[in-house]
Amino acid sequence: MNSRARRVAISVAASMMTISLAACGVLGASESSDEASPAKGNDITVGLLLPETENTRYEQFDYPFFKAKIAELTRDEGNVKYANAEASPSKQAAQMQQMIDDKVDVIVLDAVDAKSVGDSVQKAKDAGIPVIAYDRLAEGPIDAYISFDNELVGEVQGRSLIEALGNDADSSAKIVMMNGSPTDPNAKQFKAGALSQLNGKVTIAQSFDTKDWKAQNAEVNMIEAIEKIGKKNIAGVYSANDSMAGGIIKALEDAGVTDLPPITGQDAELAAVQRIVTGEQYMSVYKSYPQEAENAAEMAVARVQGRDIQFDALARDKVDSPSHQGIPAQLVPVVVLTQENIRQTVVADGFYKVSDICTAKYAEACAEIGLK
Ligand code: GAL
């Protein structure tokens, strides 16, 4: 399938909301443990490096789902060594070095700084340790990449913002664009996808790249945008993710804005789902972290055990990084999350119970949208 056709297929899949955790793996666990002449058995050590704790997804979903899948695939004999870089590229380089010194069998890496981590990837390769890039496309000689269709994430966000603006969407409507960290290649893709929908339809009055994806930095940027544009003149805010949307809303509310403009997000964080219930945030992008984490675990185990056919089946797409071309990849579909489909997404997939979302503070708003 060419990339446009694939993206259309993904959009269709996304709009039909076909994601269910039951239908996740390309391979079932049962067929993965008993292959002929594996390079290694189940007694393997997998290094998992995640980038930060600011965003709740990593420790709440990515790490536990990954760890559980490794246990399942290795009949509880495999080990996960986990480290979180807390948004520091130098800390991540040290963590990579530690994994290399510890001679882990494979490294699954979500980069803080995709470019600078390339040196560490090369060192791992030189030590004979394969590296699978997770969520963000690290530079250097990686074996494979697994992520979501990040440009599609941006398109979905941009399209939703235009939808939310309705009749207010015209070339004089002033939008603030709050993009993610400049060291994260996904942030560039989210931005490109969003701009493909926003350009020509609204005016991007202020645009920021937000250091470390931090809500606090987004808040400071938003204060500046409010000063420059005027609080009454902001028609909408493109926020690349949920935690930044929280900072943006705080800046607007502190400036005395009571009728908030539509604001986008990504990650389906619990606080964001609650803001969607109250209408403070218009949408988020729901990404199936279990699907990403579990398929990454399958890739890692297949790679270490030398099961090349399974490995290839898990990475049928191809992507290019600035340093390498034709990297085998898997891109997982995404779903737009609004008031309309909270139950069919985060609740159906077991991320949150209705009672987690509809606490006393949100009970009334939940009742209004029929979430109970
Ligand atoms: C991106 C990731 C998003 C979000 C963001 C902030 O790379 O794809 O899901 O987590 O980083 O950490």
Boltz pocket constraint, residues with backbone or C-beta under 6 A from the ligand:
constraints:
  - pocket:
      binder: B
      contacts: [[A, 52], [A, 55], [A, 57], [A, 135], [A, 136], [A, 180], [A, 184], [A, 186], [A, 187], [A, 213], [A, 241], [A, 266], [A, 267]]
      max_distance: 6.0
